[in-house]
């Protein structure tokens, strides 16, 4: 399992021997630092029992030992906004005037 930003994990001794006492961890990002096969660095927050962030940490864990408690929320679909011109202002609708011939 490769965690995503926003996932809430239970990190126990199965993930690393340093976690004698399990922690709840919210992932900010998976760091792209070189590691051993099956291991990864996670940047995120340790959460208390109420779900509040109490400590920012970077942890080195085995991905196979992580338990997902809550998946990251699904990304919201992109909503189109009014287009902007190069100068940064709102683009005005194009109005065409009829061309008179003759």
Buried (B, 14 or more C-beta within 10 A) or exposed (E): EEBEEBBBBBBBEBBBEEBEEEBBBBBBBBEEEEBEEEBBBBBBBBBEEEEEEEEEBEBBBBBEBBEBEEEBEEEEEEEEEEEEEEEEEEEEEEEEEEEEEE
